[in-house]
Each structure stands twice: as C-alpha cells, then as structure tokens.
Amino acid sequence: MRFDIVTLFPEIFDAVTRHGVTARACQRGLWQMHAWNPREVTTDAHRTVDDRPYGGGPGMVMLADPLIKSVQRARAARAEAGALQAAPVILLSPTGRRFEQSMARDLASSEGAILICGRYEGVDQRFIDACVTDEWSLGDFVLSGGEIGALAIVDATVRLLPGALNHGQSAVQDSFDAALSGMLDCPHYTRPEVYEGQAVPAPLLSGHHAQIARWRREQSLRITAQRRPDLIAAARAAGTLSAQDERFLAERGLAPTED
Ligand code: 4GY
C-alpha cells in the first residue's frame, strides 16, 4: 500500500510516518508514503504556486500546472515501483463526498491513492477536471488546507492493514465496524477499580464473558440510540438488531422515533 501526497507542506505528514500505529506499520513495510511538493516543479524565479482568482474576490487560487505536474510525478513513481492499477486521485475538499469507514476499508484492500491537499481559497477547476477522480470531505467545516483530511484518510486506512495493530482484535471492535454492526463503541475502563469515588461497572469485574459481552452491547445500544438514532434505524433496516437488542431499547424507551 502506498500513498502519494501532493502538498505544499510535506512535514505535516511526519505525524503519521513518525508516531504510533501508522509509524510502526511503515517500519514493518506494510505501507509507504511519498510527498510531492508543487513548489518543486515550478520554473519561475519566485516558485509561484498560486494566483489571483478570475472574477475577483478575496484570496488566491492554486495554479493548475504545478498540481498536474505533481500528479504526473506521483504516477510515474508509482509505475516505476511496480504499481499494477491506476491510483485514484482524491482531492480533500468540503464539497466532496463525506468520508466514512467503508471508504477506508476499500482503500485498505487497494494499492493506495494519490491525495491532493489544496490551500488558499481553492484549486483551479481545470486541474480538477483533468486529474481528480474523487473528492472526499471530512465533514461540513472548512479547514485551511487539505492536509488534515489526507492525514485522517491515511490514518484510518493504514490501521486496517493486516499486521498494523499489535492486538489483532482491536480493529474489528471499533465504532462502525461490522463486528458491532454499526453501533457506537461502549465505554472502557482500566485500573484503579475505584477512581475518585467512581467504580468500574460491576459486569466488567464479573469474569463472566457472556455477561461482559451483554453489558457492552447494551452500552453500545444506549449510547447509539441517544447520540446517533440514525445508526439505530440503519442497523434495524440492515437486520442487525437482535430481538434481545430490540427488547432492551424498548424497555428503556430508547427505540428512536421518526425525526
Ligand atoms: N472539510 N474535508 C476539507 C477542507 C480545505 C481550500 C481545498 C474538509 O477535507 N478537507 O476543508 N479542506 C480546503 C481549503 C482548498 C481544501
């Protein structure tokens, strides 16, 4: 798996190559990252990567040419390294499709992607038309650049690679994973057993696997019903709520209404 990142700020990506699970997965050879700085392919004395918008208005727009050349460098390097498939070219932008776990899962079973990080007010549309295959968004908010979105995609994807996590079970237990059938994660506790008068819930200390699993499932159902009733409705539609789950929700008055 390989990510090629087009960015004016390559150092930002040290966050994933130097720290934590993603860094260890990198050391283990499970993935690699290459950054391509559009400034490096400019030829003018000022190394210009942006200009004023046609039609006027505030801010600057990234030039198409250095972005197109950067994608060409990334494509050539991938081909040289033996890539079999044409990598998707993904622009991080608030106008994109909302990023979700299934997209990380799809990426994790692919050869990777070329991620485009815009800056300023945006990028010239002719670059998007010529090169970009997908636009993805982290959500309905505006960042000052695409780098944080690209980091999120790399992190969410790499941790799913087989062998990336030390404890093999962790990835399949997270919020949104199939093992929890689209429910939010349950609360977690570690030592001490009592902290500032707050005790660990008794079922977790019982040593009875079935009781622990039931408690966790019920906490997931409760939190999901309270915070994300849309996920309860989706699980119900997908047929992943058991009769026992439905009984728990109904008894607590947690079965969501239509709104
Ligand atoms: N939201 N999700 C986002 C973003 C900043 C102008 C294009 C987002 O992913 N990226 O807000 N990106 C913009 C800034 C150029 C990227």
Boltz pocket constraint, residues with backbone or C-beta under 6 A from the ligand:
constraints:
  - pocket:
      binder: B
      contacts: [[A, 92], [A, 93], [A, 94], [A, 117], [A, 118], [A, 119], [A, 120], [A, 121], [A, 122], [A, 123], [A, 136], [A, 137], [A, 138], [A, 139], [A, 140], [A, 141], [A, 142], [A, 143], [A, 144], [A, 145], [A, 146], [A, 149]]
      max_distance: 6.0
